[in-house]
Amino acid sequence: MISKGGDNAKFNRPLYGLTGKYTLAEGVALPYVISLMTIDRAIDELRVAEQVSASLEAKWSLKELFQREIDEDRVRQDIIKGYLLDSKKLKFFNAITIVLMPKGADDKIKDAFEDSDASTAPPIPWDGTDTEDAQWNHSDATNAYFEGVQFVSIGQQARLRWDANRVLAVAVDGQHRLWALRTFREDEKFRGGTLRPVEKQTQIPVLFVLLHHGAGFLNTQDQADHSIRSISRELFTDLNKNAKPMDKARELILDDKSINARCVRTLLTDSTAQDAPDLLPLSLVRWQDDSNRFDSSYYLNSLVHLDLLVSALLDLKEPSDPMDKKQVQELIKRINSSLGVNGQEVQYDGRPLSRYYIEDCCDDEEEPLAPFARLPEYYLASAVEGFKKNFRPWVLKLLLHFKPYHELLEYARQHNLIEGTFGQFQAQTKKHKAIIKDQETNKDSEWNIREIITHQDEIDRMKKNQWAFKAIFQKAMVRLGKVVEF
């Protein structure tokens, strides 16, 4: 790192590449720079979300919980041992996608970049002896400087720098590849801190997303949350949900086009460390893995188990042949029976689902022309509202007010486990848990026992010999509830 932008600045050497924009929607422009970084620079200057400072104060949505977690087994076994160390394999990675994010003095990510005085930007050239960099001091150059990011463009040519003290370069796509490269270089079991000369020649393609109007960013769409963290989460979701086959828990977190996934999310609070009288607190739900069990530890329920409950309630089996009219109409009938409200069909903009099928998926003689395998995306909102009206109230009564669950919740609320330190701690990644545990126990040796272990053990004790916390029992109870209520 080279400091050339003030006493406390820590600017990196300039990166050069090409710049462009995605403008595939009205009122939206997403600028980016594509550049090459040596493997050592990429490891040193780029970050994964898990490297963002650990904080007990942060609240995390369901999607963000998954976004921060690194699968260490996948990194070590699949990427390093199964790929990088295989001498017979050709090695190639797709571009890593990075979002530049502003950070405050406390190292926490801020909601947006602030405008900066252009006169405070670091000089060009970055080093007085660099004659090639001096060419960017050109009358045709467009200069942007915002809170530690210096972006210069001449046509499609681009130059990019940032101040590591004020800016984090965080991967939203390729974080496992990036972490694998870091582990490969640093771990004593692999290269022990120094790559071999031939490996150092590797250059990594990196795409930087620039979320500031000075670089050409524009977003006039009607959204509740325009923060950089929210936009980064959306980019992560879109880039990752189809990149690698996901386990069921992660699919539920990411898939916005699945009726099951969206219905499951209506049963949960929006974020960790958040309580609500009529929703399952995310802080007490098992979301970290693919298990449907919640009969041990502190869990009130499991994300995968909730999906199984919703699947049993809706009973929306996809047709074996999406071009078979009879099978498709049977599916549409089940959708409307389960998710229609007050006898009306699921609809979009006043058009019932059955009419959509005839008009959009069949020819003039009403014979199938296009496959129909799942609920069309723009009918999902109506279907979710149907679930919230037909199922959610009585399902949540069972899951929250049945005596064993109610007693667990009462204990959690009495000891402030949901919104307090316990819930905040359980929302952390494994790495951040270890960091926080070390930090807190260094100040107070009894912290982990008092704040975490005691409550985990007590809730676990409450579940002993209690059938209510067996997945099979709860599923039977909900099925019975469907017969009685629906």
Salt bridges, closest charged atoms under 4 A:
ASP40 OD1 - ARG185 NH1 2.84
ASP44 OD1 - ARG185 NH2 2.70
GLU45 OE2 - ARG41 NE 2.85
GLU57 OE1 - LYS108 NZ 3.72
GLU64 OE2 - ARG229 NE 2.97
GLU64 OE2 - ARG233 NH1 3.13
GLU72 OE2 - LYS431 NZ 3.86
ASP107 OD1 - LYS103 NZ 3.56
GLU114 OE2 - LYS110 NZ 3.39
ASP115 OD1 - HIS212 NE2 2.84
ASP115 OD1 - HIS213 NE2 2.94
ASP133 OD1 - ARG159 NE 2.69
ASP140 OD2 - HIS138 ND1 3.77
GLU147 OE2 - LYS110 NZ 2.43
ASP163 OD2 - ARG166 NE 3.04
ASP173 OD2 - ARG177 NH2 3.73
GLU186 OE2 - ARG185 NE 2.57
ASP187 OD2 - ARG76 NH2 2.73
GLU199 OE2 - ARG191 NH2 2.85
ASP247 OD2 - ARG250 NE 3.36
GLU251 OE2 - LYS248 NZ 3.64
ASP255 OD2 - ARG374 NH2 3.97
ASP256 OD2 - LYS63 NZ 2.66
ASP256 OD1 - ARG265 NH1 2.62
ASP275 OD2 - ARG413 NE 2.77
ASP289 OD1 - ARG286 NE 3.08
ASP295 OD2 - ARG293 NH2 2.76
ASP295 OD2 - LYS470 NZ 3.24
ASP307 OD2 - LYS248 NZ 3.82
ASP315 OD1 - LYS317 NZ 2.63
GLU330 OE2 - ARG334 NH1 3.85
GLU359 OE1 - ARG351 NH1 2.75
GLU359 OE2 - ARG355 NE 3.28
ASP360 OD1 - ARG351 NH1 2.85
GLU377 OE1 - LYS257 NZ 3.84
GLU385 OE2 - LYS388 NZ 3.18
GLU410 OE2 - HIS406 NE2 3.99
GLU440 OE2 - LYS443 NZ 3.56
ASP444 OD2 - ARG450 NH2 2.76
GLU451 OE2 - ARG450 NE 3.28
GLU458 OE2 - ARG461 NH2 2.59
ASP460 OD2 - LYS464 NZ 3.84
